[in-house]
């Protein structure tokens, strides 16, 4: 049993609250077992009091520079140098390589905001007050030291970006929709990006400024009934079932695809899917995934094999997508193959053991052997991205102030591509949720592993920056679901 004082000390160091105010206004204590589990999930040794204290002290040990500093307009541009009281500040100078390509440099001497070293604190150094916004690199050089100390330096405005029309006080209106619920004579059983463009044009013609969307993140095409927009496979990629198949350029070029879609049987299935009261996700997926691979084959023959301009656009998309796109495409291709063999395979936790991590040798062999299938899913992500882009371009051309406003889900499913390929950005033996309240007296467990706050800081918030950048594509505004989660989250030990 861990001593209560030791546990409280370690929990405070890890920013884990040991109590909270319940929905009924009472102070509720967090069980010791839960706190220990959360500490262990963050890398603390909970075997004994001594081990827990030692790991807390190790984590509290400060490097000369923190991994990243965040400076905000209107606040002092200060950084902390964690050096001993006897070390001379004249031994140090600093330089900043800005995102804009400029180099700014100066001496530590003469720029000291305050010296807190005698009290166990840091030497606090002032930087120029007019640093540009952006993601910069800070270097601190010390005499007789070969390599500089380095840190990320993020300089931000006081508030988030606002569209000019909002800054000017314009009152805006528009619908907030669940895209999959849109019905039309054009779609294949659920609302798609073609329907979205049609709706954008209609709202714009009536003077509307935006169309709000549910999260359109990638889900599980091999397991289409896992359809919750708020439990995505990855938040960086798109749900390929929203693709408007007939408007893909390769559809008009593929005689085989047109023959299949034009057949009486296929048309009957399409009509049944459109007429269904509830979205039949399995049927929608079956219909679309019986045709989309034919379009990729057409794309390969007409574009990849001839190195056309359209092929270059695709290859640029793949290059920019990098490892993250490979993770998504490889996961979807592998999941499709395994699900075809066993329809109970709902996600990577029930993959055969050798396929349960992206880094496994068996997965790399699969990618090498099934390159065409992996490229298919890259192509589908590209098509989806192009169609969302077209919807936003249409909105802007029609004079909408915002156009699309997208929705960023609070987390990712614990069975999808992002967790499958994760290398430490997520805490996978924890889920986020909500405490008990009047409507949900047992509380809520959402099955979404949280981002690791220690890893986030150590990597300069890289994963979160990339996440926001991906979701800020092709829209005029972004809603962040459960935005309070940026300040605090309700963590639940898995199981």
C-alpha positions as CSV (number, residue, x, y, z in Angstrom):
1,X,0.0,0.0,0.0
2,X,1.4,3.4,-1.0
3,X,1.6,6.0,1.7
4,X,-1.2,8.7,1.2
5,X,1.2,11.6,1.5
6,X,3.6,10.1,-1.1
7,X,0.7,9.4,-3.4
8,X,-0.7,12.9,-3.1
9,X,2.8,14.4,-3.8
10,X,3.3,12.2,-6.9
11,X,-0.3,12.9,-8.2
12,X,0.3,16.7,-7.8
13,X,3.6,16.4,-9.7
14,X,1.7,14.6,-12.5
15,X,-1.2,17.1,-12.5
16,X,-3.6,14.4,-11.4
17,X,-6.4,15.7,-9.1
18,X,-7.2,13.5,-6.2
19,X,-10.7,15.0,-5.7
20,X,-13.4,16.9,-7.7
21,X,-16.7,18.6,-7.1
22,X,-19.5,16.2,-8.2
23,X,-22.6,17.1,-10.1
24,X,-24.4,17.2,-6.7
25,X,-22.0,19.8,-5.3
26,X,-20.1,17.5,-3.0
27,X,-16.4,16.9,-2.9
28,X,-15.7,13.4,-4.3
29,X,-12.4,11.6,-3.6
30,X,-10.7,9.7,-6.4
31,X,-9.9,6.1,-5.5
32,X,-6.2,5.4,-4.7
33,X,-6.2,2.5,-7.2
34,X,-7.3,4.8,-10.0
35,X,-4.6,7.4,-9.2
36,X,-2.0,4.6,-9.1
37,X,-3.1,3.3,-12.5
38,X,-2.9,6.7,-14.0
39,X,0.5,7.3,-12.6
40,X,1.7,4.0,-14.0
41,X,0.3,4.8,-17.4
42,X,2.4,8.0,-17.4
43,X,5.6,6.0,-16.6
44,X,5.8,6.3,-12.8
45,X,7.1,3.3,-10.8
46,X,4.4,2.5,-8.3
47,X,6.0,-0.6,-6.8
48,X,6.8,1.2,-3.5
49,X,6.8,4.5,-1.8
50,X,10.5,4.9,-2.5
51,X,10.2,3.9,-6.2
52,X,7.2,6.3,-6.7
53,X,9.1,9.2,-5.1
54,X,12.3,8.4,-7.1
55,X,10.4,8.3,-10.4
56,X,8.6,11.6,-9.5
57,X,11.9,13.2,-8.7
58,X,13.4,11.9,-12.0
59,X,10.5,13.3,-14.0
60,X,10.7,16.7,-12.1
61,X,14.4,17.0,-13.0
62,X,14.7,20.0,-15.3
63,X,17.0,20.3,-18.4
64,X,18.8,23.6,-19.0
65,X,15.9,24.4,-21.4
66,X,12.4,23.2,-21.4
67,X,11.5,21.3,-24.7
68,X,9.3,24.2,-25.8
69,X,8.2,27.7,-24.7
70,X,4.9,29.2,-25.6
71,X,4.9,33.1,-25.7
72,X,1.8,35.1,-26.2
73,X,1.2,38.6,-27.5
74,X,0.8,41.1,-24.6
75,X,2.8,39.0,-22.2
76,X,6.6,39.2,-21.5
77,X,8.7,37.2,-23.9
78,X,10.7,35.3,-21.2
79,X,12.4,31.9,-21.1
80,X,13.9,30.1,-18.1
81,X,17.5,28.9,-18.0
82,X,17.8,26.1,-15.5
83,X,21.5,26.6,-14.4
84,X,23.3,26.7,-11.1
85,X,23.6,29.9,-9.1
86,X,27.4,29.9,-9.5
87,X,27.3,29.7,-13.3
88,X,28.1,33.0,-15.0
89,X,25.4,34.4,-17.3
90,X,28.1,36.0,-19.4
91,X,29.0,32.5,-20.6
92,X,25.7,32.4,-22.6
93,X,24.2,33.9,-25.7
94,X,21.0,33.1,-27.6
95,X,19.7,33.0,-31.1
96,X,16.3,32.4,-32.7
97,X,15.8,30.9,-36.2
98,X,12.3,32.1,-37.0
99,X,9.7,30.2,-39.2
100,X,10.0,33.1,-41.6
101,X,13.8,32.3,-42.1
102,X,15.2,35.2,-40.1
103,X,17.9,34.8,-37.5
104,X,17.7,36.9,-34.3
105,X,20.5,36.8,-31.7
106,X,21.7,38.4,-28.5
107,X,23.5,38.1,-25.2
108,X,22.0,36.7,-22.0
109,X,23.9,39.4,-20.0
110,X,21.9,42.6,-20.0
111,X,18.6,40.7,-20.8
112,X,18.0,39.1,-17.4
113,X,14.4,39.6,-16.3
114,X,15.0,38.1,-12.9
115,X,17.3,35.7,-11.1
116,X,15.5,33.1,-9.0
117,X,18.4,30.6,-8.7
118,X,19.1,31.3,-5.0
119,X,15.5,30.1,-4.2
120,X,15.9,27.0,-6.4
121,X,14.4,28.6,-9.4
122,X,15.8,29.6,-12.8
123,X,17.6,32.4,-14.5
124,X,14.8,34.1,-16.4
125,X,15.9,35.8,-19.7
126,X,14.0,38.4,-21.7
127,X,13.7,38.0,-25.5
128,X,12.7,40.7,-27.9
129,X,9.2,41.9,-27.5
130,X,8.5,42.0,-31.3
131,X,9.1,38.4,-32.2
132,X,6.9,37.3,-35.1
133,X,4.1,34.8,-34.7
134,X,5.1,31.3,-35.6
135,X,7.0,28.1,-34.8
136,X,10.6,29.0,-34.2
137,X,13.8,27.3,-32.9
138,X,15.7,28.7,-29.9
139,X,19.4,28.0,-29.4
140,X,21.4,28.9,-26.3
141,X,25.1,28.7,-26.7
142,X,27.6,28.4,-23.8
143,X,31.3,29.1,-23.9
144,X,33.4,25.9,-24.1
145,X,30.4,23.8,-24.9
146,X,30.4,22.3,-28.4
147,X,26.6,21.9,-28.9
148,X,24.0,24.5,-28.1
149,X,20.9,23.9,-25.9
150,X,17.8,24.0,-28.1
151,X,14.1,24.3,-27.6
152,X,11.0,25.0,-29.6
153,X,9.6,28.6,-29.4
154,X,6.0,29.1,-30.3
155,X,4.8,32.7,-30.5
156,X,1.1,33.2,-30.6
157,X,-1.5,36.0,-30.9
158,X,-3.7,36.7,-27.9
159,X,-6.7,35.0,-29.4
160,X,-7.5,32.4,-32.1
161,X,-7.9,33.5,-35.7
162,X,-11.3,35.0,-36.6
163,X,-12.6,35.5,-40.1
164,X,-12.6,39.2,-41.1
165,X,-16.4,39.2,-41.4
166,X,-16.6,38.0,-37.7
167,X,-14.1,40.7,-36.6
168,X,-16.3,43.3,-38.2
169,X,-19.3,42.0,-36.3
170,X,-21.3,40.5,-39.1
171,X,-24.2,38.3,-38.1
172,X,-24.0,35.0,-39.8
173,X,-26.3,32.1,-40.3
174,X,-26.2,28.6,-41.7
175,X,-27.3,25.0,-40.9
176,X,-25.3,22.5,-38.8
177,X,-25.8,19.1,-40.4
178,X,-24.9,15.5,-39.9
179,X,-23.7,14.8,-43.5
180,X,-24.6,11.1,-43.5
181,X,-28.3,12.0,-43.0
182,X,-28.7,14.0,-46.2
183,X,-31.0,12.4,-48.7
184,X,-30.9,12.8,-52.5
185,X,-31.6,11.0,-55.7
186,X,-27.9,11.2,-56.4
187,X,-26.2,9.6,-53.4
188,X,-25.6,5.9,-52.7
189,X,-27.6,5.6,-49.5
190,X,-26.0,8.2,-47.3
191,X,-25.1,11.9,-47.7
192,X,-21.9,12.4,-49.5
193,X,-19.6,15.2,-50.6
194,X,-21.7,15.7,-53.7
195,X,-24.7,16.4,-51.6
196,X,-22.6,18.7,-49.5
197,X,-21.8,20.8,-52.6
198,X,-25.4,20.9,-53.5
199,X,-26.4,22.1,-50.0
200,X,-23.6,24.7,-50.0
201,X,-24.9,26.1,-53.3
202,X,-28.5,26.2,-51.9
203,X,-27.6,27.9,-48.6
204,X,-25.3,30.4,-50.4
205,X,-28.2,31.3,-52.7
206,X,-30.3,32.2,-49.7
207,X,-27.6,34.4,-48.2
208,X,-26.1,31.9,-45.7
209,X,-22.5,32.1,-44.6
210,X,-21.7,28.5,-43.6
211,X,-22.6,24.9,-43.5
212,X,-21.6,23.2,-40.2
213,X,-20.5,19.5,-40.4
214,X,-20.2,16.6,-38.0
215,X,-16.7,15.2,-37.8
216,X,-15.8,13.7,-41.2
217,X,-12.7,11.8,-39.9
218,X,-11.8,8.4,-41.2
219,X,-13.7,5.5,-39.7
220,X,-13.6,1.8,-40.5
221,X,-14.5,1.0,-44.1
222,X,-13.9,-2.7,-43.4
223,X,-16.3,-2.5,-40.4
224,X,-18.8,0.1,-41.6
225,X,-21.2,-0.4,-38.7
226,X,-18.6,1.3,-36.5
227,X,-20.1,4.5,-37.7
228,X,-19.8,7.0,-34.9
229,X,-18.2,10.2,-36.2
230,X,-16.9,10.7,-32.6
231,X,-14.9,7.4,-32.5
232,X,-12.7,7.8,-35.5
233,X,-9.9,5.5,-36.7
234,X,-7.9,8.7,-37.2
235,X,-8.6,12.4,-36.9
236,X,-6.1,13.3,-39.5
237,X,-7.8,11.6,-42.4
238,X,-11.3,11.5,-44.0
239,X,-14.2,9.1,-44.1
240,X,-13.9,7.6,-47.6
241,X,-17.6,6.5,-47.6
242,X,-18.5,10.2,-48.1
243,X,-16.9,10.1,-51.6
244,X,-19.3,11.0,-54.3
245,X,-18.4,8.1,-56.6
246,X,-20.0,9.2,-59.8
247,X,-18.2,12.6,-59.7
248,X,-14.7,11.1,-59.4
249,X,-13.1,11.9,-62.8
250,X,-12.1,8.3,-63.4
251,X,-15.7,7.2,-63.2
252,X,-16.5,8.8,-66.5
253,X,-13.5,7.0,-68.0
254,X,-14.2,3.5,-66.7
255,X,-16.5,1.5,-68.9
256,X,-16.4,-1.4,-66.4
257,X,-17.5,0.8,-63.5
258,X,-20.3,2.4,-65.5
259,X,-21.4,-1.1,-66.7
260,X,-21.6,-2.3,-63.1
261,X,-23.4,0.8,-61.8
262,X,-25.8,0.9,-64.7
263,X,-26.9,-2.7,-64.3
264,X,-30.5,-3.4,-63.1
265,X,-29.3,-5.2,-60.0
266,X,-27.0,-2.5,-58.9
267,X,-29.6,0.3,-59.6
268,X,-32.1,-1.7,-57.5
269,X,-29.6,-1.9,-54.6
270,X,-28.9,1.8,-54.9
271,X,-32.6,2.7,-54.8
272,X,-33.1,0.4,-51.8
273,X,-30.2,2.0,-50.0
274,X,-31.6,5.5,-50.7
275,X,-35.1,4.6,-49.6
276,X,-34.0,3.1,-46.3
277,X,-35.2,5.0,-43.2
278,X,-31.9,4.4,-41.4
279,X,-28.5,4.5,-43.1
280,X,-27.5,1.0,-44.0
281,X,-23.7,1.5,-43.6
282,X,-22.8,-2.0,-44.6
283,X,-24.7,-1.8,-47.9
284,X,-23.3,1.7,-48.6
285,X,-19.8,0.4,-48.1
286,X,-20.4,-2.7,-50.2
287,X,-21.8,-0.6,-53.1
288,X,-19.0,2.0,-53.0
289,X,-16.1,-0.4,-52.4
290,X,-17.2,-2.6,-55.3
291,X,-16.7,0.4,-57.7
292,X,-14.0,2.6,-56.2
293,X,-11.1,0.1,-56.8
294,X,-12.1,0.1,-60.5
295,X,-11.6,3.8,-60.6
296,X,-8.1,3.4,-59.1
297,X,-7.2,0.9,-61.8
298,X,-8.3,3.5,-64.4
299,X,-6.3,6.2,-62.6
300,X,-3.2,4.0,-62.7
301,X,-3.5,3.2,-66.4
302,X,-4.3,6.8,-67.5
303,X,-2.3,8.8,-65.0
304,X,0.3,7.0,-62.9
305,X,1.6,4.9,-65.8
306,X,1.9,8.1,-68.0
307,X,3.1,10.4,-65.2
308,X,0.4,12.9,-66.0
309,X,-0.2,16.2,-64.2
310,X,-3.0,14.5,-62.3
311,X,-0.6,11.8,-61.2
312,X,1.8,14.4,-60.0
313,X,-1.0,16.0,-57.9
314,X,-1.7,12.6,-56.3
315,X,2.0,11.9,-55.6
316,X,2.4,15.3,-54.0
317,X,-0.5,14.5,-51.7
318,X,1.1,11.2,-50.8
319,X,4.4,12.9,-50.1
320,X,2.8,15.5,-47.9
321,X,0.7,12.9,-46.1
322,X,3.9,11.1,-45.1
323,X,4.0,8.4,-42.4
324,X,0.5,9.3,-41.2
325,X,-1.1,8.6,-44.6
326,X,0.8,5.3,-44.8
327,X,-0.5,4.3,-41.4
328,X,-4.1,5.0,-42.4
329,X,-3.8,3.3,-45.9
330,X,-2.0,0.3,-44.6
331,X,-4.5,-0.1,-41.7
332,X,-7.5,0.0,-44.0
333,X,-5.9,-2.4,-46.5
334,X,-4.9,-4.9,-43.9
335,X,-8.2,-4.6,-42.1
336,X,-10.1,-5.2,-45.3
337,X,-8.1,-8.4,-46.0
338,X,-8.4,-9.7,-42.5
339,X,-12.1,-8.9,-42.4
340,X,-12.7,-10.7,-45.6
341,X,-11.2,-13.8,-44.0
342,X,-13.1,-13.4,-40.7
343,X,-16.0,-11.0,-40.5
344,X,-15.6,-10.7,-36.7
345,X,-12.4,-8.7,-37.1
346,X,-13.6,-5.3,-35.9
347,X,-10.3,-3.6,-35.2
348,X,-6.6,-4.2,-34.5
349,X,-7.0,-5.5,-31.0
350,X,-8.4,-8.7,-32.6
351,X,-5.9,-8.8,-35.5
352,X,-3.6,-11.9,-35.5
353,X,-0.8,-11.1,-33.0
354,X,1.8,-10.4,-35.7
355,X,-0.4,-7.6,-37.2
356,X,-1.3,-5.7,-34.1
357,X,1.3,-3.0,-34.5
358,X,2.3,-1.0,-37.5
359,X,6.0,-1.4,-36.7
360,X,5.8,-5.3,-36.7
361,X,7.7,-7.1,-39.4
362,X,4.6,-8.9,-40.7
363,X,2.9,-5.5,-41.3
364,X,5.9,-4.2,-43.3
365,X,5.9,-7.4,-45.3
366,X,2.1,-6.9,-46.0
367,X,2.8,-3.4,-47.2
368,X,5.5,-4.5,-49.5
369,X,3.4,-7.4,-50.9
370,X,0.1,-5.6,-51.1
371,X,1.4,-2.2,-52.3
372,X,-1.5,-1.9,-54.8
373,X,-4.1,-2.2,-52.0
374,X,-2.3,0.3,-49.8
375,X,-2.0,2.7,-52.7
376,X,-5.8,2.3,-53.4
377,X,-6.6,3.6,-49.9
378,X,-4.1,6.5,-50.4
379,X,-6.0,7.3,-53.6
380,X,-9.3,7.2,-51.9
381,X,-8.0,9.6,-49.2
382,X,-6.9,11.9,-52.0
383,X,-10.2,11.8,-53.7
384,X,-12.0,12.6,-50.5
385,X,-9.7,15.5,-49.8
386,X,-10.2,16.8,-53.3
387,X,-14.0,16.7,-52.9
388,X,-14.0,18.5,-49.6
389,X,-11.7,21.1,-51.2
390,X,-14.2,21.5,-54.1
391,X,-17.0,22.1,-51.6
392,X,-15.0,24.9,-49.8
393,X,-14.0,26.5,-53.1
394,X,-17.6,26.5,-54.2
395,X,-18.7,28.1,-50.9
396,X,-16.1,30.9,-51.3
397,X,-17.0,31.4,-55.0
398,X,-20.6,31.9,-53.9
399,X,-19.6,34.6,-51.4
400,X,-20.0,32.6,-48.1
401,X,-18.0,34.3,-45.3
402,X,-17.0,31.0,-43.7
403,X,-18.1,28.2,-46.1
404,X,-17.6,24.9,-44.3
405,X,-17.1,24.8,-40.6
406,X,-15.7,21.5,-39.6
407,X,-15.8,19.5,-36.3
408,X,-12.7,18.0,-34.5
409,X,-13.7,15.0,-32.4
410,X,-12.3,14.9,-28.9
411,X,-10.3,11.7,-29.4
412,X,-9.7,8.5,-31.5
413,X,-11.1,5.0,-31.1
414,X,-8.8,2.6,-29.3
415,X,-9.1,0.1,-32.2
416,X,-8.2,2.2,-35.3
417,X,-5.2,3.4,-37.4
418,X,-4.0,6.1,-35.1
419,X,-3.6,3.9,-32.0
420,X,-2.3,1.0,-34.1
421,X,0.6,3.0,-35.3
422,X,1.1,5.1,-32.2
423,X,4.6,5.4,-30.8
424,X,3.9,7.2,-27.5
425,X,1.7,10.2,-28.3
426,X,-1.3,8.4,-26.8
427,X,-1.9,6.8,-23.3
428,X,-3.4,3.6,-24.5
429,X,-4.3,2.0,-21.2
430,X,-6.5,4.9,-20.3
431,X,-9.8,6.2,-21.7
432,X,-11.4,9.6,-21.5
433,X,-15.0,10.2,-20.5
434,X,-17.1,12.1,-18.0
435,X,-17.8,11.8,-14.3
436,X,-21.2,10.7,-12.9
437,X,-23.9,13.3,-13.3
438,X,-27.7,13.4,-12.9
439,X,-28.4,12.1,-16.4
440,X,-25.6,9.5,-16.3
441,X,-25.1,8.4,-12.7
442,X,-22.6,5.7,-13.7
443,X,-20.4,8.2,-15.6
444,X,-19.3,7.8,-19.2
445,X,-16.4,5.9,-20.7
446,X,-15.9,7.0,-24.3
447,X,-13.2,4.4,-25.2
448,X,-10.9,7.1,-26.5
449,X,-7.2,7.1,-25.3
450,X,-5.9,10.6,-24.5
451,X,-2.9,12.3,-25.8
452,X,0.1,12.0,-23.4
453,X,0.7,15.5,-21.9
454,X,4.4,14.7,-21.2
455,X,5.1,13.5,-24.7
456,X,3.2,16.5,-26.1
457,X,5.4,18.9,-24.3
458,X,8.6,16.9,-25.0
459,X,7.8,17.0,-28.8
460,X,6.8,20.7,-28.9
461,X,3.1,19.7,-29.2
462,X,3.9,18.3,-32.7
463,X,1.1,15.8,-32.8
464,X,-1.5,18.3,-31.8
465,X,-0.2,20.9,-34.3
466,X,-0.4,18.4,-37.1
467,X,-3.9,17.4,-36.0
468,X,-5.1,21.0,-36.1
469,X,-3.4,21.6,-39.5
470,X,-5.1,18.6,-41.0
471,X,-8.5,19.7,-39.8
472,X,-8.1,23.3,-40.8
473,X,-7.8,22.2,-44.4
474,X,-10.7,23.3,-46.7
475,X,-12.8,25.1,-44.2
476,X,-13.4,28.6,-42.8
477,X,-13.9,27.6,-39.2
478,X,-13.2,24.6,-36.9
479,X,-15.2,23.5,-33.9
480,X,-13.2,21.7,-31.3
481,X,-15.4,19.2,-29.5
482,X,-15.2,19.3,-25.7
483,X,-12.8,22.2,-25.9
484,X,-12.5,22.2,-22.1
485,X,-10.4,19.1,-22.7
486,X,-7.5,21.4,-23.6
487,X,-7.5,22.4,-19.9
488,X,-8.5,19.2,-18.2
489,X,-9.8,15.7,-19.0
490,X,-11.5,12.9,-17.1
491,X,-9.2,9.9,-17.4
492,X,-10.5,6.4,-16.7
493,X,-8.2,3.4,-16.2
494,X,-8.9,0.9,-19.0
495,X,-11.0,-2.0,-17.9
